[in-house]
Amino acid sequence: MALDTPVALPSAVLESHEGMPFDLRADTQGDVTLVFFGYTHCPDICPVHMANLAAVFRDLPLEVTRRVDVLFITTDPERDTPERLDEWLGALHPSFVGLRGSREQVTALEAEMGIPVSVVSPEEETADGGYFVGHAAQVLAFTADDTARVAYPWGTRQRDWIRDLPRLVRGETPGADEAP
């Protein structure tokens, strides 16, 4: 869906799943950057969204996928250690980057990107003994100029990603003339 107001990719440095500093702008310069806030213990939205993107990456030509960075920013940095992010994302696609920061950093980034701020509810225990984390379900797509003009909601189909990612790489704005 087209965003009413374009969003600038914030300038921030987080820790990557490799344990190294990752600069949101410098380390994605010139690429399309897909940003998704979620957590690895999520029972539904996160694994499905990320698995769909991984399937799309296997179907698209290399000249497209090498110009697209997928950033998974954890909303649960307490449990999502670099090792956990590396294992979880590595099972999906080797090029996906897991990022973590303090709760304060994550909250500030969510607010700056105009998405609902995630909520960690340790008092709401899950069946596996964990806790609930509420988070936004959209992927923001930043073009090479570090501006997001479209967001992809939960339920975006693989065929829509396959249609739109090459457009984004070419600098076009999907949804300008039709729904994504």
C-alpha positions in Angstrom: 0.0 0.0 0.0 1.2 3.5 -0.8 2.2 5.5 2.2 0.4 8.9 2.7 3.7 10.4 3.7 7.0 9.1 2.6 9.3 7.9 5.4 13.1 8.5 5.5 15.3 5.6 6.6 16.6 6.7 10.0 20.2 7.1 10.7 21.0 4.5 13.4 23.6 1.8 14.2 22.4 -1.5 15.6 24.1 -4.8 16.4 23.9 -7.4 13.5 23.3 -11.1 14.0 27.0 -11.4 13.4 27.7 -9.3 16.5 29.0 -6.4 14.4 27.8 -2.8 14.2 25.3 -2.3 11.3 24.6 1.2 10.1 21.1 1.3 8.6 22.0 3.9 6.0 25.7 3.2 5.2 25.4 -0.6 5.1 22.4 -0.5 2.7 23.5 2.5 0.5 22.2 2.3 -3.0 20.0 -0.8 -2.4 16.3 -1.3 -1.8 15.9 -2.0 1.9 13.0 -4.0 3.3 12.6 -3.3 7.1 10.5 -5.6 9.3 10.2 -5.4 13.1 9.4 -8.7 14.7 10.8 -11.4 16.9 12.0 -15.0 16.4 9.6 -16.5 19.0 6.6 -15.1 17.2 4.1 -17.9 16.6 2.7 -16.7 13.3 3.3 -13.3 11.6 7.1 -13.2 11.6 7.9 -16.7 10.4 5.3 -16.5 7.6 6.4 -13.0 6.4 10.0 -13.9 6.4 9.5 -17.4 4.8 7.5 -15.7 2.0 10.3 -13.3 1.4 12.8 -16.1 1.4 10.8 -18.0 -1.2 10.6 -14.9 -3.3 14.3 -14.5 -3.1 14.8 -18.0 -4.4 12.5 -17.2 -7.4 13.8 -13.8 -8.4 16.9 -13.3 -10.6 20.2 -12.6 -8.8 20.5 -9.2 -10.4 17.3 -8.2 -8.4 18.0 -9.9 -5.1 21.6 -8.7 -4.8 20.1 -5.1 -4.8 17.6 -5.8 -2.0 18.6 -5.9 1.7 16.2 -7.6 4.1 16.5 -6.3 7.6 14.8 -8.0 10.5 14.9 -5.7 13.6 14.0 -7.6 16.7 11.4 -6.3 19.0 12.6 -8.8 21.6 16.3 -8.1 22.1 16.3 -9.9 25.5 15.6 -13.3 23.9 16.8 -12.6 20.3 20.6 -12.8 20.9 22.9 -12.6 17.9 23.2 -16.4 17.9 19.4 -16.8 17.9 19.0 -14.3 15.1 21.8 -16.0 13.1 20.2 -19.4 13.5 16.6 -18.3 12.8 17.4 -16.1 9.8 20.0 -18.5 8.4 17.3 -21.2 8.2 15.3 -18.8 6.0 17.8 -17.1 3.7 21.6 -16.4 4.1 21.4 -12.8 2.9 18.8 -11.7 5.5 20.3 -9.5 8.3 19.1 -9.6 11.9 19.5 -6.5 13.9 19.1 -5.8 17.6 19.3 -2.7 19.8 18.1 -1.7 23.2 14.3 -1.5 23.8 14.7 2.2 23.7 16.5 2.2 20.4 13.9 -0.1 18.8 11.0 2.0 20.1 12.6 5.1 18.8 13.2 3.6 15.4 9.6 2.3 15.2 8.3 5.8 16.1 10.6 7.5 13.6 9.4 5.1 10.8 5.8 5.8 11.7 4.8 2.3 12.6 3.1 1.3 15.9 5.5 0.8 18.7 5.9 -2.8 19.8 4.8 -3.9 23.3 6.6 -6.5 25.4 4.2 -8.2 27.9 6.2 -10.5 30.2 3.1 -11.0 32.4 1.3 -12.6 29.4 3.0 -16.0 29.5 2.7 -18.2 26.4 2.3 -22.0 26.2 6.0 -22.5 25.9 6.8 -20.5 29.0 7.8 -17.4 27.0 5.9 -14.1 26.8 3.9 -12.1 24.4 5.4 -9.4 22.1 2.9 -7.3 20.1 4.4 -5.6 17.0 3.5 -4.1 13.7 3.0 -6.5 10.8 4.1 -4.5 7.8 7.3 -4.4 5.9 8.6 -0.9 4.9 10.3 -0.8 1.5 12.9 1.9 1.2 14.2 2.6 -2.3 17.9 3.4 -3.1 17.3 7.0 -2.0 16.5 5.8 1.6 12.8 6.7 1.3 9.9 4.4 1.9 6.8 5.2 -0.2 5.1 1.8 0.2 4.5 -0.6 3.0 3.6 -4.3 2.6 1.0 -5.5 5.1 0.6 -8.9 6.6 -0.7 -11.3 4.0 1.2 -9.8 1.0 1.4 -12.6 -1.5 4.6 -13.9 -3.0 3.4 -13.0 -6.5 3.0 -9.4 -5.3 6.6 -9.4 -4.0 7.8 -10.9 -7.2 6.1 -8.2 -9.2 7.1 -5.3 -7.0 10.7 -6.0 -6.0 12.1 -5.5 -9.5 10.1 -2.3 -9.8 11.6 -1.0 -6.5 15.1 -1.9 -7.7 14.4 0.1 -10.9 13.3 3.1 -8.7 9.6 2.8 -9.5 6.9 3.2 -6.8 4.6 0.2 -6.8 1.0 1.1 -6.0 1.3 4.5 -7.6 -1.2 3.3 -10.2 -2.6 0.1 -8.5 -2.7 -1.7 -5.2 0.4 -3.8 -4.3 
